[in-house]
């Protein structure tokens, strides 16, 4: 048998996302790479996770990758579907263990911006979607993971707009604001995985992907990353897991094709 | 005009709202209750054409609720009809509010209550971005999905407001004149008070309804149950009108009672070009065209709107246009098979989901 091609950056990202999930968790997913990561986790080390979606779908029967968080695959033969207010209430009431979020900007405390880039609310460079369920999940879930492609403009010192709270100004400010849950547990990007220093709640390098260095990580970031004494080396996905990802999770390469397909 | 309610001054300043009375309708419970007391109590045949329902129940300056989920069980054909009838000065509210973008472009929607305008992985909506920037629509309030959903729920349950944990610490709360941060009287912790939200009119697409307006929803209800109870006027569009007895014999999934409903429109394929659970998949090429080509500039968007909204008198005209190459029946049958296969109502292994973009990759 031929050796499969090594993991491309998206495949590595999906693998790193999957590793954030522990078996048995209730996982709140959006579309895109987080969905790929969650599916990969379910088909490998975490077969007993339950997937829930904001439009009300929950625990769908295994099947194709949903194109939308409201699409048929999110309520495929689901035992029940709920309303949107209920699905976020489940997060508030402690039934969502982990959620995933993408963002146009992420700051050093894990706060997110999905509103606009550049300028101000009325005169911006580009307007984005707005919160969607992002603010709810980051305010209410027990923890969440931020997912994105890391460069200095996407990881700025200051957000143009704070859509979804991470650790706000660091320290205890998240708890004092009245928000629920532990706050973001990690940030997963093409560089590797970052977490947050427990006291200051500032972003810290946890592990780096193969071929990535602390210097590269810092060059991709607009603020100073905390570097721990020991930086983990994240392994490339093992061949069998890579095969599951390519053949079963995203066989049409909708998300894991590199360079990315124009959607 | 002075406003009826007390709004957050900071948010009014940030949003540059000089006349806050424009915000009143959405949280005016008094007029909502008066409206409901005047509603006919009679269980009568409420069926009418889509044209007549929109002409009668959607009025200029109404606050219109978006329903379904962007392109899932959203009554798109009914909204197209609102725009074809060129209603004026509407406020649109919804979670998500993806369709606001075309509502704005058609000149009908001057005000937006925003939570999410875009099409997920299909991309952000550059038309909406531009419309906000050049003032074609004014954002009156910013929300998250969950917080807006709670506002509709408060209305459904007859509560003046609910206290919530979301929005706290974010900039959204600084751009929402309705939401107030206060201390929870029981424990002194900060909470966000979200008022009951009362749109003037909503259109809910049900898979089944009877002629009186008892409506069934299959699949995620999203915010629609709450929105129906929260709105002053309720139009149901449905895939099929069924005998009242069939709903009485099996009342599972009945979520809308007849007394709150004003009009029932039998409208098969009423969610196209979006999808309807149990019935049909979405027209993927339509959305691809919209997000990748049409939203790029005004000329392209005008072409798009002329072709697909103003140029189609109803859903069947849209189907004909979508299915140019394969014929309407083949096209629709394929959509039905894909939806049912993805829901696993039929065996899915023989159904082909591959999708080749209609627009060349690196255009």
Contacts between the chains, C-beta under 8 A, distances in Angstrom:
chain1	res1	chain2	res2	distance
A	30	B	120	7.7
A	31	B	120	4.9
A	31	B	121	4.9
A	32	B	120	7.8
A	32	B	121	5.4
A	53	B	220	7.8
A	54	B	145	6.1
A	55	B	69	4.5
A	55	B	72	6.8
A	55	B	220	4.4
A	55	B	222	5.2
A	56	B	219	8.0
A	56	B	220	3.2
A	56	B	221	6.2
A	56	B	222	6.1
A	57	B	219	7.9
A	57	B	220	5.4
A	61	B	344	5.7
A	63	B	342	6.8
A	63	B	344	6.2
A	63	B	348	6.8
A	64	B	342	6.1
A	64	B	348	7.6
A	64	B	353	6.0
A	67	B	120	7.8
A	67	B	121	7.1
A	67	B	284	7.9
A	68	B	69	7.6
A	68	B	70	7.0
A	68	B	71	6.9
A	68	B	72	6.6
A	68	B	120	5.5
A	68	B	121	7.9
A	69	B	69	7.8
A	69	B	120	6.8
A	70	B	68	7.7
A	70	B	69	3.4
A	70	B	70	6.4
A	70	B	71	7.5
A	70	B	72	3.8
A	70	B	220	6.4
A	70	B	222	7.0
A	71	B	72	6.4
A	71	B	275	7.1
A	71	B	342	7.1
A	72	B	219	7.7
A	72	B	275	7.1
A	72	B	277	6.5
A	72	B	281	7.4
A	72	B	339	5.8
A	72	B	342	3.7
A	72	B	343	4.6
A	73	B	342	5.5
A	74	B	220	7.4
A	75	B	219	5.3
A	75	B	220	5.7
A	75	B	277	7.1
A	75	B	343	7.2
A	76	B	342	6.3
A	76	B	343	5.4
A	76	B	344	5.1
A	77	B	343	6.9
A	77	B	344	4.7
A	81	B	219	5.8
A	81	B	220	4.4
A	81	B	221	7.1
A	82	B	220	7.1
A	82	B	221	7.7
A	83	B	149	7.3
A	83	B	220	7.4
A	83	B	221	4.9
A	83	B	222	6.5
A	83	B	223	6.6
A	83	B	224	7.9
A	83	B	225	6.1
A	83	B	226	6.9
A	84	B	95	6.6
A	84	B	145	6.0
A	84	B	146	7.1
A	84	B	149	4.4
A	84	B	220	7.8
A	84	B	222	5.1
A	84	B	223	5.1
A	85	B	146	6.8
A	85	B	149	3.7
A	85	B	150	5.6
A	85	B	152	7.2
A	85	B	153	4.7
A	85	B	223	6.9
A	85	B	226	6.5
A	88	B	145	7.1
A	88	B	146	3.5
A	88	B	149	6.7
A	88	B	150	8.0
A	88	B	166	7.4
A	91	B	146	7.9
A	92	B	164	8.0
A	92	B	165	5.9
A	92	B	166	7.9
A	115	B	142	7.6
A	115	B	171	7.4
A	116	B	129	8.0
A	121	B	14	6.6
A	121	B	15	7.7
A	121	B	175	6.6
A	122	B	16	6.8
A	122	B	132	8.0
A	122	B	133	7.5
A	123	B	133	6.7
A	124	B	129	7.7
A	124	B	133	6.9
A	126	B	124	7.5
A	126	B	126	7.6
A	126	B	129	5.7
A	127	B	124	7.6
A	127	B	128	6.7
A	127	B	129	3.6
A	127	B	132	5.5
A	127	B	133	7.0
A	128	B	118	7.5
A	128	B	124	5.3
A	128	B	129	7.9
A	129	B	116	5.1
A	129	B	117	5.8
A	129	B	118	3.7
A	129	B	124	5.6
A	129	B	125	7.6
A	130	B	114	5.1
A	130	B	115	5.7
A	130	B	116	5.0
A	130	B	117	6.1
A	130	B	118	7.9
A	130	B	142	6.6
A	130	B	143	7.9
A	131	B	115	6.1
A	131	B	116	6.6
A	131	B	142	7.3
A	131	B	143	6.9
A	131	B	144	4.0
A	131	B	145	7.0
A	131	B	172	6.1
A	132	B	96	6.4
A	132	B	115	6.6
A	132	B	116	3.7
A	132	B	144	7.2
A	132	B	145	5.5
A	133	B	116	7.9
A	133	B	144	6.7
A	133	B	145	4.4
A	133	B	146	6.3
A	134	B	144	6.9
A	135	B	144	3.7
A	135	B	146	7.5
A	135	B	147	7.4
A	135	B	166	5.7
A	135	B	167	6.3
A	135	B	170	5.7
A	135	B	172	6.0
A	136	B	144	4.9
A	136	B	145	6.0
A	136	B	146	3.3
A	136	B	147	7.0
A	136	B	166	4.8
A	139	B	144	8.0
A	139	B	165	5.8
A	139	B	166	4.1
A	139	B	167	7.1
A	139	B	168	6.7
A	139	B	169	8.0
A	139	B	170	7.8
A	140	B	146	7.4
A	140	B	165	6.0
A	140	B	166	6.1
A	161	B	171	5.0
A	162	B	169	7.7
A	162	B	170	5.3
A	162	B	171	4.4
A	163	B	170	6.3
A	163	B	171	6.9
A	163	B	172	6.5
A	164	B	170	6.6
A	165	B	168	7.4
A	165	B	169	4.6
A	165	B	170	5.6
A	168	B	169	5.0
A	173	B	169	7.5
A	174	B	169	7.1
A	177	B	168	4.9
A	177	B	169	3.6
A	177	B	190	6.2
A	178	B	165	6.2
A	178	B	168	4.7
A	178	B	169	7.6
A	178	B	184	7.9
A	178	B	189	5.0
A	178	B	190	3.5
A	178	B	191	6.1
A	179	B	165	6.3
A	179	B	168	5.6
A	179	B	169	6.1
A	180	B	165	5.2
A	252	B	353	7.8
A	252	B	354	6.3
A	261	B	361	7.0
A	262	B	292	7.4
A	262	B	357	7.3
A	262	B	361	5.5
A	262	B	362	6.9
A	262	B	363	7.9
A	263	B	121	5.6
A	263	B	122	5.9
A	263	B	123	6.5
A	263	B	292	8.0
